[in-house]
Amino acid sequence: MSEAEERKGAAVRFPPPFVPLIGLVVGLGLDWIVWPLPNPVDGSERFAIGGAALAGGIALLLIAAGLFRETGQDPKPWKESPELIATGIYRWTRNPMYLSMGLLQAAIGLLCSSLWVVALVPVSLAVIYRIAIRHEEAYLEEKFGTPYLEYKRSVRRWL
């Protein structure tokens, strides 16, 4: 039995959705405690961009989660992946749920007029890569082999 089969999922020890939440709290804290960054985008544009990012993030999350539901899989990365999902939104990005988390963090930052929250999006995504994506990719390579490697070559990690 391979290590991937024994552990039943990727070696992810911290729930990735908490990372953007921490980014949100830290960003708002920096705004409140340290100093707010000047916001160059006026209110109506900020709300339009933030609203579009919010809608896009929610849509992306629901579409990706729907594919897991359709295939009877659990989206939690530490759970077993009995089937490789490479259809729907997964034809364009290997990580639509994590991408949606970044969009949602940026949207909330814009809507709250906190550029710190927006500025911390790349940090949140880098942390998600470190704690989840690299472990998921190793697990999927071991579990699915060549089909996953071909998928990985043809579909970008983000966009």
LOVEX-486044 format. One line per 3 residues: number of its first residue (from 1); their letters; for each residue x, z, y of N, C-alpha, C. Coordinates in nm, 3 decimals, decimal comma, padded with zeros to 5 digits. Last residue first. Example, Ala and Ser with C-alpha at 12.3 -4.5 7.8 and 13.67 -1.06 7.14 Angstrom:
2 = sa = 01,285:00,708:-00,225:01,367:00,714:-00,106:01,290:00,787:00,003; 01,319:00,780:-00,569:01,230:00,780:-00,450:01,320:00,780:-00,330
***
This chain:
159 = lwr = -00,427:-01,292:03,066:-00,506:-01,410:03,104:-00,428:-01,537:03,077; -00,298:-01,104:02,861:-00,392:-01,071:02,969:-00,479:-01,191:03,004; -00,172:-01,230:02,642:-00,207:-01,089:02,635:-00,314:-01,055:02,740
156 = rvs = -00,291:-01,560:02,547:-00,211:-01,466:02,627:-00,262:-01,323:02,613; -00,284:-01,732:02,245:-00,369:-01,661:02,343:-00,283:-01,557:02,415; -00,098:-01,840:02,068:-00,188:-01,932:02,138:-00,275:-01,865:02,246
153 = rky = 00,050:-01,634:01,956:00,121:-01,745:02,020:00,028:-01,830:02,107; -00,155:-01,480:01,846:-00,072:-01,423:01,951:00,005:-01,531:02,027; -00,240:-01,653:01,642:-00,332:-01,615:01,750:-00,253:-01,565:01,871
150 = ely = -00,009:-01,647:01,486:-00,055:-01,774:01,544:-00,149:-01,748:01,661; -00,010:-01,375:01,416:00,104:-01,430:01,490:00,068:-01,563:01,555; -00,249:-01,361:01,270:-00,238:-01,289:01,397:-00,122:-01,345:01,480
147 = ptg = -00,185:-01,529:01,048:-00,299:-01,560:01,135:-00,291:-01,488:01,271; 00,052:-01,389:00,942:00,060:-01,521:01,007:-00,062:-01,553:01,093; -00,071:-01,057:00,949:00,042:-01,148:00,930:00,034:-01,276:01,011
144 = fke = -00,256:-00,851:00,944:-00,305:-00,988:00,931:-00,194:-01,093:00,917; -00,103:-00,606:00,945:-00,227:-00,619:00,867:-00,264:-00,765:00,841; 00,116:-00,650:01,113:00,136:-00,602:00,976:00,013:-00,628:00,890
141 = ely = -00,013:-00,732:01,347:00,087:-00,818:01,285:00,107:-00,779:01,138; -00,170:-00,505:01,398:-00,236:-00,633:01,366:-00,139:-00,732:01,303; 00,032:-00,313:01,454:-00,064:-00,293:01,345:-00,126:-00,425:01,302
138 = aee = 00,153:-00,429:01,679:00,233:-00,404:01,558:00,141:-00,388:01,437; -00,066:-00,429:01,857:-00,005:-00,555:01,817:00,078:-00,538:01,690; -00,112:-00,152:01,882:-00,215:-00,239:01,825:-00,155:-00,370:01,776
135 = hri = 00,124:-00,076:02,007:00,092:-00,021:01,875:-00,014:-00,107:01,805; 00,103:-00,213:02,247:00,217:-00,242:02,160:00,194:-00,188:02,019; -00,142:-00,100:02,348:-00,130:-00,242:02,313:-00,014:-00,269:02,219
132 = air = -00,096:00,194:02,387:-00,195:00,132:02,299:-00,159:-00,010:02,255; 00,104:00,292:02,554:00,039:00,385:02,460:-00,053:00,318:02,360; 00,197:00,062:02,696:00,290:00,154:02,629:00,221:00,240:02,523
129 = yiv = -00,036:-00,052:02,801:00,052:-00,131:02,714:00,138:-00,036:02,630; -00,122:00,163:02,955:-00,205:00,118:02,842:-00,122:00,033:02,747; 00,085:00,160:03,144:00,070:00,276:03,056:-00,015:00,238:02,934
126 = als = 00,029:-00,085:03,265:00,159:-00,065:03,200:00,154:00,053:03,104; -00,223:-00,030:03,372:-00,211:-00,132:03,267:-00,077:-00,122:03,194; -00,151:00,168:03,560:-00,245:00,199:03,452:-00,232:00,099:03,338
123 = vpv = 00,014:00,012:03,726:00,070:00,128:03,656:-00,020:00,165:03,538; -00,168:-00,174:03,830:-00,058:-00,219:03,743:00,007:-00,105:03,665; -00,340:00,020:03,971:-00,389:-00,062:03,859:-00,273:-00,114:03,772
120 = lav = -00,250:00,146:04,198:-00,214:00,207:04,070:-00,265:00,128:03,948; -00,364:00,010:04,408:-00,219:-00,005:04,387:-00,175:00,051:04,252; -00,627:00,107:04,391:-00,599:-00,034:04,363:-00,451:-00,053:04,330
117 = vwl = -00,580:00,371:04,470:-00,642:00,345:04,340:-00,613:00,201:04,298; -00,477:00,324:04,727:-00,394:00,390:04,626:-00,450:00,361:04,486; -00,686:00,222:04,869:-00,585:00,127:04,825:-00,488:00,191:04,726
114 = ssc = -01,002:00,300:04,875:-00,877:00,366:04,837:-00,778:00,263:04,784; -01,272:00,248:04,923:-01,174:00,223:05,028:-01,043:00,298:05,002; -01,441:00,248:04,716:-01,414:00,379:04,777:-01,315:00,370:04,892
111 = llg = -01,430:-00,019:04,646:-01,558:00,035:04,692:-01,543:00,172:04,758; -01,161:-00,035:04,562:-01,209:-00,112:04,677:-01,337:-00,052:04,734; -01,167:00,142:04,341:-01,075:00,164:04,453:-01,120:00,091:04,578
108 = iaa = -01,351:00,012:04,180:-01,384:00,144:04,233:-01,294:00,178:04,351; -01,204:-00,223:04,127:-01,335:-00,229:04,192:-01,370:-00,095:04,255; -00,980:-00,126:03,989:-00,963:-00,194:04,118:-01,094:-00,197:04,196
105 = qll = -01,111:-00,024:03,761:-01,033:00,065:03,847:-01,014:00,004:03,985; -01,221:-00,264:03,663:-01,310:-00,155:03,705:-01,236:-00,056:03,794; -00,989:-00,409:03,599:-01,084:-00,461:03,699:-01,174:-00,349:03,752
102 = gms = -00,885:-00,242:03,399:-00,809:-00,266:03,522:-00,899:-00,317:03,634; -01,089:-00,268:03,210:-01,058:-00,135:03,265:-00,979:-00,148:03,394; -01,073:-00,538:03,149:-01,193:-00,488:03,219:-01,168:-00,351:03,279
99 = lym = -00,832:-00,536:03,013:-00,842:-00,613:03,137:-00,963:-00,564:03,218; -00,914:-00,395:02,791:-00,815:-00,335:02,881:-00,814:-00,406:03,015; -01,094:-00,583:02,685:-01,141:-00,448:02,721:-01,044:-00,381:02,817
96 = pnr = -00,941:-00,816:02,637:-01,044:-00,817:02,741:-01,094:-00,677:02,779; -00,679:-00,901:02,521:-00,715:-00,763:02,559:-00,824:-00,758:02,664; -00,624:-01,161:02,481:-00,619:-01,075:02,363:-00,668:-00,934:02,394
93 = twr = -00,820:-01,423:02,619:-00,737:-01,304:02,642:-00,740:-01,217:02,517; -00,953:-01,642:02,516:-00,883:-01,655:02,644:-00,791:-01,537:02,674; -01,080:-01,578:02,286:-01,010:-01,707:02,287:-00,925:-01,721:02,412
90 = yig = -01,222:-01,350:02,333:-01,090:-01,333:02,271:-01,017:-01,466:02,253; -01,470:-01,430:02,409:-01,375:-01,397:02,516:-01,233:-01,382:02,462; -01,510:-01,612:02,110:-01,568:-01,564:02,235:-01,461:-01,541:02,339
87 = tai = -01,266:-01,511:01,858:-01,370:-01,598:01,914:-01,420:-01,540:02,045; -01,111:-01,352:01,706:-01,041:-01,453:01,786:-01,140:-01,552:01,846; -01,066:-01,062:01,537:-01,162:-01,128:01,626:-01,084:-01,222:01,717
84 = lep = -00,998:-00,999:01,205:-00,937:-01,038:01,332:-01,042:-01,111:01,416; -01,130:-00,720:01,031:-01,136:-00,863:01,060:-01,072:-00,889:01,196; -01,102:-00,448:01,007:-01,115:-00,526:00,884:-01,109:-00,676:00,907
81 = sek = -00,919:-00,223:01,151:-00,971:-00,354:01,191:-00,982:-00,439:01,066; -00,967:00,132:01,171:-00,927:00,013:01,096:-00,992:-00,113:01,153; -00,899:00,307:01,478:-00,983:00,277:01,362:-00,936:00,148:01,297
78 = wpk = -00,757:00,320:01,704:-00,703:00,397:01,592:-00,789:00,381:01,466; -00,904:00,178:01,897:-00,784:00,117:01,838:-00,726:00,193:01,720; -01,249:00,133:01,878:-01,143:00,234:01,896:-01,017:00,184:01,825
75 = pdq = -01,447:-00,049:01,813:-01,344:-00,091:01,909:-01,233:00,012:01,932; -01,537:-00,111:01,482:-01,529:-00,007:01,584:-01,419:-00,046:01,683; -01,739:-00,386:01,363:-01,613:-00,313:01,380:-01,624:-00,210:01,490
72 = gte = -01,939:-00,571:01,316:-01,947:-00,441:01,250:-01,820:-00,359:01,261; -01,946:-00,798:01,460:-01,866:-00,803:01,338:-01,865:-00,669:01,265; -02,104:-00,718:01,677:-02,149:-00,829:01,591:-02,075:-00,834:01,459
69 = rfl = -01,937:-00,522:01,792:-02,065:-00,482:01,732:-02,114:-00,590:01,635; -01,732:-00,685:01,888:-01,702:-00,581:01,790:-01,830:-00,541:01,716; -01,880:-00,833:02,071:-01,816:-00,901:01,958:-01,776:-00,802:01,849
66 = gaa = -01,953:-00,633:02,253:-02,056:-00,702:02,175:-01,999:-00,775:02,055; -01,713:-00,576:02,377:-01,771:-00,475:02,287:-01,879:-00,536:02,199; -01,691:-00,815:02,528:-01,590:-00,780:02,427:-01,646:-00,679:02,327
63 = ill = -01,920:-00,793:02,692:-01,901:-00,911:02,606:-01,803:-00,877:02,493; -01,873:-00,550:02,826:-01,992:-00,566:02,741:-01,977:-00,684:02,645; -01,634:-00,610:02,966:-01,639:-00,499:02,870:-01,756:-00,515:02,774
60 = lai = -01,720:-00,821:03,130:-01,610:-00,840:03,035:-01,612:-00,733:02,926; -01,916:-00,688:03,284:-01,951:-00,802:03,199:-01,845:-00,824:03,091; -01,759:-00,497:03,419:-01,867:-00,454:03,330:-01,903:-00,566:03,233
57 = gga = -01,588:-00,669:03,564:-01,534:-00,570:03,470:-01,638:-00,523:03,370; -01,772:-00,812:03,722:-01,686:-00,881:03,626:-01,630:-00,787:03,521; -01,882:-00,604:03,877:-01,969:-00,684:03,790:-01,886:-00,755:03,682
54 = laa = -01,644:-00,521:04,008:-01,723:-00,428:03,927:-01,811:-00,503:03,828; -01,573:-00,753:04,145:-01,481:-00,698:04,044:-01,554:-00,601:03,952; -01,796:-00,771:04,315:-01,768:-00,879:04,220:-01,675:-00,831:04,109
51 = ggi = -01,764:-00,532:04,461:-01,885:-00,555:04,380:-01,865:-00,663:04,276; -01,518:-00,583:04,588:-01,533:-00,470:04,496:-01,653:-00,486:04,405; -01,592:-00,803:04,746:-01,486:-00,816:04,646:-01,496:-00,705:04,542
48 = afr = -01,799:-00,681:04,899:-01,823:-00,805:04,823:-01,719:-00,822:04,712; -01,671:-00,462:05,013:-01,783:-00,439:04,923:-01,814:-00,564:04,840; -01,479:-00,599:05,166:-01,436:-00,502:05,066:-01,547:-00,477:04,966
45 = esg = -01,641:-00,740:05,342:-01,556:-00,813:05,247:-01,513:-00,722:05,133; -01,759:-00,522:05,479:-01,844:-00,618:05,407:-01,763:-00,698:05,305; -01,524:-00,369:05,581:-01,628:-00,316:05,494:-01,706:-00,418:05,414
42 = dvp = -01,204:-00,548:05,572:-01,318:-00,481:05,637:-01,429:-00,449:05,538; -00,885:-00,475:05,457:-01,008:-00,550:05,428:-01,125:-00,477:05,490; -00,665:-00,315:05,488:-00,674:-00,434:05,571:-00,803:-00,514:05,553
39 = npl = -00,639:00,022:05,510:-00,712:-00,080:05,435:-00,731:-00,203:05,523; -00,355:00,229:05,485:-00,446:00,152:05,570:-00,511:00,040:05,490; -00,367:00,499:05,254:-00,307:00,372:05,293:-00,404:00,298:05,384
36 = pwv = -00,379:00,845:05,334:-00,449:00,722:05,294:-00,370:00,599:05,339; -00,158:01,088:05,200:-00,202:01,008:05,315:-00,273:00,884:05,264; -00,207:01,340:05,028:-00,083:01,290:05,087:-00,115:01,212:05,214
33 = iwd = -00,481:01,406:04,970:-00,379:01,510:04,989:-00,256:01,457:05,064; -00,638:01,169:04,965:-00,690:01,291:05,025:-00,578:01,389:05,060; -00,487:00,970:04,841:-00,561:00,942:04,965:-00,596:01,071:05,038
30 = lgl = -00,407:01,108:04,613:-00,305:01,064:04,710:-00,370:01,032:04,845; -00,661:01,134:04,493:-00,584:01,253:04,534:-00,477:01,218:04,636; -00,718:00,871:04,434:-00,803:00,941:04,531:-00,734:01,067:04,582
27 = gvv = -00,508:00,830:04,246:-00,520:00,750:04,367:-00,604:00,817:04,474; -00,572:01,020:04,046:-00,444:01,028:04,117:-00,452:00,950:04,249; -00,826:00,923:03,968:-00,812:01,059:04,020:-00,682:01,073:04,101
24 = lgi = -00,755:00,662:03,880:-00,857:00,682:03,983:-00,840:00,819:04,049; -00,574:00,717:03,676:-00,531:00,639:03,792:-00,626:00,656:03,909; -00,750:00,845:03,501:-00,640:00,923:03,560:-00,587:00,850:03,683
21 = lpv = -00,903:00,622:03,441:-00,967:00,739:03,503:-00,862:00,827:03,569; -00,718:00,456:03,315:-00,768:00,418:03,448:-00,841:00,533:03,518; -00,683:00,635:03,081:-00,572:00,598:03,170:-00,623:00,551:03,307
18 = fpp = -00,906:00,661:02,924:-00,873:00,772:03,013:-00,763:00,736:03,113; -00,916:00,438:02,759:-01,004:00,442:02,876:-00,974:00,557:02,973; -00,722:00,499:02,546:-00,686:00,415:02,661:-00,783:00,421:02,779
15 = pfr = -00,672:00,813:02,407:-00,775:00,712:02,434:-00,744:00,631:02,560; -00,375:00,844:02,227:-00,444:00,884:02,350:-00,547:00,776:02,383; -00,257:00,735:02,005:-00,284:00,878:02,004:-00,362:00,929:02,126
12 = vaa = -00,240:00,473:01,785:-00,276:00,507:01,924:-00,322:00,652:01,925; -00,145:00,303:01,568:-00,095:00,438:01,596:-00,115:00,473:01,743; -00,432:00,129:01,438:-00,310:00,134:01,519:-00,273:00,279:01,550
9 = gkr = -00,549:00,212:01,104:-00,563:00,163:01,241:-00,432:00,172:01,314; -00,495:00,318:00,851:-00,631:00,273:00,883:-00,652:00,226:01,026; -00,263:00,400:00,730:-00,305:00,472:00,850:-00,441:00,428:00,901
6 = eea = -00,240:00,234:00,503:-00,245:00,379:00,488:-00,301:00,447:00,611; -00,221:-00,021:00,609:-00,338:00,012:00,528:-00,353:00,163:00,512; 00,024:-00,001:00,742:-00,097:-00,033:00,819:-00,222:00,004:00,741
3 = esm = 00,201:00,040:00,528:00,181:00,148:00,625:00,054:00,126:00,707; 00,059:-00,089:00,219:00,140:-00,098:00,340:00,110:00,019:00,433; 00,085:00,000:-00,119:00,000:00,000:00,000:00,089:00,000:00,124
***
